[in-house]
Amino acid sequence: MIGNAYAWGQTGFSIVEEGELDAATLSLRIEHYRVVNRKGEMLEDTFATIEAAREFIDKTEKEA
């Protein structure tokens, strides 16, 4: 299940939460983060922390 999305970087990337719904609390139990490119395509890589996803985007933008 996809949770919140956060815009990051200067060229249209987003970071989305991915996880499972906790039936007891009805909240999302985040398992990892995914990056969505500027075309709206979700990349295959997963990241354990939002900071790691941010670093990936920063590196990708710097290389472009």
C-alpha positions as CSV (number, residue, x, y, z in Angstrom):
1,M,0.0,0.0,0.0
2,I,1.2,3.5,-0.8
3,G,1.2,6.2,1.8
4,N,2.2,9.8,1.7
5,A,4.2,11.3,-1.2
6,Y,6.8,14.0,-0.7
7,A,8.2,16.2,-3.5
8,W,12.0,16.3,-3.5
9,G,14.7,17.8,-5.6
10,Q,14.5,20.4,-8.3
11,T,13.4,18.3,-11.3
12,G,10.1,16.7,-10.3
13,F,11.0,13.6,-8.2
14,S,8.8,12.4,-5.4
15,I,9.4,10.0,-2.5
16,V,6.5,7.7,-1.5
17,E,6.0,5.6,1.6
18,E,5.2,1.9,1.0
19,G,4.0,-0.5,3.6
20,E,1.1,-2.4,5.1
21,L,-2.0,-1.2,6.9
22,D,-1.9,-2.1,10.6
23,A,-5.3,-3.5,11.4
24,A,-5.1,-2.6,15.1
25,T,-4.3,1.1,14.6
26,L,-5.5,1.6,11.0
27,S,-2.2,3.4,10.2
28,L,0.4,2.6,7.6
29,R,3.3,0.6,8.9
30,I,6.1,1.9,6.6
31,E,8.3,-0.8,5.3
32,H,10.4,1.3,2.9
33,Y,10.4,4.3,0.6
34,R,10.3,4.4,-3.2
35,V,11.2,7.1,-5.7
36,V,8.9,8.3,-8.5
37,N,10.6,10.0,-11.4
38,R,9.4,13.2,-13.2
39,K,7.4,11.0,-15.7
40,G,5.4,9.5,-12.9
41,E,7.2,6.1,-13.1
42,M,8.0,4.3,-9.8
43,L,11.6,3.2,-9.8
44,E,12.5,-0.4,-8.8
45,D,14.9,0.5,-6.0
46,T,13.6,0.7,-2.4
47,F,15.2,2.7,0.4
48,A,15.1,1.9,4.1
49,T,14.9,5.6,5.1
50,I,13.6,8.7,3.6
51,E,17.1,10.2,3.9
52,A,18.5,7.5,1.7
53,A,15.8,8.2,-0.9
54,R,16.6,11.9,-0.8
55,E,20.4,11.2,-1.2
56,F,19.6,9.0,-4.3
57,I,17.6,11.9,-5.8
58,D,20.2,14.5,-5.0
59,K,22.9,12.2,-6.6
60,T,20.7,11.5,-9.7
61,E,20.1,15.2,-10.2
62,K,23.7,16.1,-9.8
63,E,24.7,13.5,-12.5
64,A,22.2,14.8,-15.0
